[in-house]
Amino acid sequence: MNSNGEGRRILRAVPGNQTMTLLAQFGAFSVFFRSEWGLLAVLALLCLSACAGALVNHMLAGRRSTHPSADADELAMLRAVVASVPDCIYVKDSSSRFLLANQSTVDAMAAGSIANLVGKTDFDFYPRDLAQSFHADEQEVIRSGNPLIGHDETSHQPDCEARCTLTTKVPLRDPAGNVLGIIGIGRDITALKRTEAELQDAKEKLRFKATHDSLTSLLNREAILDALDRELARGDRENGSTILLLGDLDYFKSINDVHGHLVGDHVLRNVAERLAGAVRVYDYVGRYGGEEFLVVLAGCQDADVLARADQIRQAVTGMPVQTPQGPLTVTISMGVVAVRQWGRLPLEGILREADIALYEAKRNGRNRCKVALPPVVASTSV
């Protein structure tokens, strides 16, 4: 049977004025609507089914009416409804060939006219992989008899922006309940998706701004302390080791005094980049305040603590910082705490011991790392 003949057979089977039959057809009493759009889509589909039934019974079935004037008025009204809806509305047969469509569908698919669309499939208008995904969804609806409610579809036309459509597809049944095809309605949500993406981007920027230092783009003081607190809790749960490095640039005040604060800011940004580049992706680096930085190393073995800290120090001091006023040699002193060696020391206590070790590194000549040893270890090592 050709597509036009099958279209007449299918659409003659659609009742045009039996609302309860339509409700049952669409599973309206059992479908879970995840949004208002799901309900609106089904209501629109009910209207479409009534329109399809009436249109085809009058246009294709050749049925004669005893009230031709009333039927003509009803038909004109139903045609106007389908034509006026801005959403895409269409009917397809069991092979996903278009039987009916409104002008919005024609425009969305760049088909030119309704006549150019009828009898064709998505494969005639879209790239094969995209058409295949649409076809697979429709065939699953036909096979299972279950509607597809509020499904996002993205289509691409040459030289055009990707078009996002919120689509609902339901089985088209005859009075006996046999599935003959699908009825679909799609709403263009491209602008909504664009707005959602812009809002998400703005949200990410706000989140970044709230948790990162504006000068260096490292974690700010609050965020790095939160990261340290989480890492300490993880170490307690998993009996893991956490290493804390508190670093302070040597003679940084003289850089600001001699070269100015703009050069000082340039040095801070450069040091931040070097610190971030010297750690692993699951470590944390933050600006603790002024020219002080905190580095949190997760899962670093205690035996390697001094060597690892010195590697990070050398990443900062290994080469001069290029500034607008020429290269500057920058050094950093670090206080180091292997947290597990100190038992269940609170966060404030860990920071205090790191600060004491940093002071010792400064007092012993700067540009070096000093490991804070707990009292028992310190007395044993003497």
N, C-alpha and C positions, 0 to 999 in steps of 0.2 A: 504494500500500500504506500502511495507517495505521501509526502509530509502534509500537503494540503488536505488530502483525504483523511489522514489520521487526525489532523487538527479538527476537522468537522466532526469526526466520530467522538473525539474526546470532549470537545466543548459542548456538543449536544447533550452529553451525559451530565453536565454540571447544572444542578437545579438553580434557578435564578431567584427564588423567593421563599426558601425554606430555611429560616434563620437557625432553628434548633439543629437541623441537619448540618449546617455549616459550622456551628459551634462544636458539635461532636466531631466533625471532619478535622478541625484544627486542634482537637484535643484541648479546648479552652478550659476544661474543668480539671485538667491534670498538669498543664504546663506550668513550670516554675518561672515566674518573670523576675529576672535579676535586676530590672530597671523599669522605669515608666515607659521607656522606648519599647520594651518587649510587649507590653500591653497595647500600646498604641499601634505597634506593627500588626498585631493580630487583628485589632479592630479595623485597621486599614485593609487587611487581607480579606476580612469578611465582606467589606464593601466591594473590594475588587472581585471577589468570587461572585457576588450578586451581579456586579456589572458584567463580568465575563459571561455568566449564564444568560443574562438578558440580551446582551449584545449578540452572542452567537446564536441563541435561539431565534433571534429576529433576523440576523444577517446571513447566517450560514444554514440553519436548519430549514428555512423556507416555510416556517409555520405560519398559517393564516390566523388572524385574530378576529374575533367578533367585534372588537373595539379598536379599530386601526388608529383612530385619532389619539386615544388615550395611550395606546402602546407606543405610538410615535413620540409623544411627549415624554413618556418615561424613558424611552431609548435615548432621546436627545439629552435628557438630564443626566443619565448615567454616563453617556459619552463625555459630557462636560465635566463631570466629577473626575473621571480617569484622566482626562486631558489636563485638568487644572492642578492636580496634585504635583507638587515639585519633586516628590520622591520618585525614584524609579519603580515602576510597576510592570510586571511581566508574567506571562504564563509559558511554560515549556512542557514538551511532551516527554515520554519516557526515555527518549534519546537525547534529552537536553536541547532540543531544537525549539526556537522561539515560535510560539503560536500567536500570542498577543503581546503588545507592549505599548506603553504610552510614549509621548514625545520626549519626556525627561530621560527615558531609557535610551532612546535613539540618540539624543544629544550626548549623553554620557559615553556612549560607545562609538561616537562619530560615525554612525551608520548612514547618515544622510536622510533617510526616510524610513518610515515603518515598513514599507514594502521591501526595502533592502535588508531588513532585519528578519522578517518572518521566514521560517524554514531553515535558517542558519543557526550556527552554534557559536559559543565563545571562541572556538578555535579559528573562526573566520575573522576575528577582530583583535585577539590578544596573542602575545607570545605563547608558545606551546606549553611551557612549564606553568605559566599563570593560568591559562585556560584549563590545563589538566587539574589544577587544584580546585577551580570552580566546579568542574565536571565531577570530580570525586566527591565533593560535598553534596552535590545534587543527587548523584546516584546512591549515596548512602541514605539520604532522605527517602528516596523512592524504594530502596531495598528494605529499610527498617520500618518505614511508615512513621518515623518520629520527626518532629519539626526541628529545624535549626534556628534558634532564636537569638537575635542580637549578636551575630558573628561579624567580627572585623574582617574586611577584605581590602586589600591594597592593589590597585591596578596602575599600570604605567602606559601612557600613550607617547609616541615619539614627540620630542621637543615640548613636552608638557610636564607640569609638576605631578608627582605621584598623587593619585586620588584615593582617599580612604572612604570606605563605605561601610555603614553599619547595616548588615543584611539579615533579613529573616526569610527563611524558605520553609514552606510547609507542603505536605503531600496533597496533590490534587486527586480526589477520589470520585468515583461514580456513585450513584445511589446504592449500589450493592457493596460499597466499601472497598472496591478494587482501586489500587493506586495507578493513575494514568499519567502522572507527571508531577510537576511542582508549580506552585504559585510563589512568586518572590516579590519582595519589596525592599528597596535599599535607600538609605538616607546618606547623603554626602556629608561626612563629618571631617573633611580635610581641614577646614578652618579651625574646628574644635581641636583636632589633633595638633595642629600647629600651635594653638594657644596653650595646650597642655604641655607641649615640649618647651615652649618659652617659659611657662611657669616653673617647670621642673628645673630648667637651666637657672632661673633666678633663685630658686630654692637652694640649688647646689652652691651658687655663688654666695648666698647669705650664710649657708652652713660653713663654707670655707672661710669666709670673713670672720665668723664667730669663733673659729677654732685655730686660726693661723695668724701669725705675726704679720702685720702689714708691710714691714720693711724687708724681712728676710724670707717670707712665705713658709717658714718653719712653723711647727706647732707652737701656739702661744703658751704662756706660763700655765694657765688653767688646763689646757688640753694635754700638755706633756705630763703634768702631775696626774691627770686622770689616766693617761696611758700607763704610767708607772704603777699606779694603784691597781689597775687591771692586771698588769703583768705580775705583780707581787701575789695577787690572789690566784692567778693561774699557776704560778710556781708552787704555792702552798698545796693546791689540789693535786698537781701532778708530780710533786717532789722535784721540781725542776730548779734550775739555777737562773738567777737574774743578776746582771752586772749593771751598775749605775756609774756613769762618768759625769762629773761636774767640771766643766772647763771654763777658764777665764783667760781672755786675751791679755798678754803681758804688755804693760806700758801703753795701754790703749788711750789713756787720757792724753798722753803726749802727742799721739796722732791727731786727735781733735784739736789740741792747742796749737800745734805747729802747722798742720795742713788744712784745718777746718773741718766742720761737721759733715759736709758733703763728701769729703774724702773718707771720713770715718764711716759714714753710712755705706759707701762703696766697699770698704774693707769688710764690714759686717756681712753684707750680702755675699761677697766672695767666700768668706769663711763658712757661711751657712751652706753654700753650694758644695764646698769641699767636704764638710762633715756629712751632708746627706749622701754624697757620692761614695763615702768610705764605709757605709754600713749596708747591711742586708735589707731586703725589702720588708722583712717582718720586724726590723728594729725601729726605734723611734728616736727622732732628733727634734729638740725644741729650743726656743729662745727663752731662757729662764729669767732674763732681765738684763738690760744694759748690754755689756759685752760678755755675759755669762750664758753658757749653753749646757743643756742636759742631754745626755745620750743614754738610752735604755737598750741594753743588749739582752735579747731573750735566748735562753738555752746555751749560753757561753760557758764552757767548762772553767771551773775556778782555777785550775792549773795554768790556763792560758790567759788569765785576766790581764796581767801586766803586759804581755806581748801584744795582746789585742788592743789594749788601750794605747800602747805606744805606736802601733800601726796607724791608728786614727789621728794621734798627735802629729805624726809625720806627714799625713795627708794634708794637714793644715799648713805645716811649716816647710814643706819640701821645696817650695819655690816662691819667689816674691809675688806679691799681689800687684798686678798692673793697675795703676790709678791714673786719673787725668794729670796728676803732678809727678808721674814717674813711678817706677817700681818701689814697693815698700816691703821690707822684711817683717814678717809677722810671726810671733811665737805664741804658744798657748800652754798654760799649766793646767793639770788635771788632777782632781781627787777621785779615787776609784773605790767603790764598795762592792765586794762580792756578797750579795745579800744573804745567801744561805749560810755563810760562815757566822752571821750574827744572830741566827735563830729567828724568833718572831719579833724582830725590832719593828716598831711602828714607822709609818712613813716619815713622820717628823724626825724620828731618831736616825733613819737612814740618811736623810738630807743633811742632818747635823754632822754625822760622821764624814760624809763626802766633803762638806765644807771645811772641816778640820783638816782632812787629808789635803785638800786644795791649798790651804794656808801653809801646810808643811812643804808642799812642792814649791810654793812661792819663796818661802824662807830658805830653802835649800838651793836656790839659784835660778828658779823659773825654767820654763820650756822643758818640763819633765812631768812624769806621772808618778803619783804617790798612792799606794794601796793602803786603805784603812784596814788595820788588823784588829780583830776583837781582842779584848783583854787577855783571854786564855792563850790565844795564838801568839800575841805579842810577848807575853812573859816567857813562853816556851822557846821563842826564837832568840831571846837574849842570851 
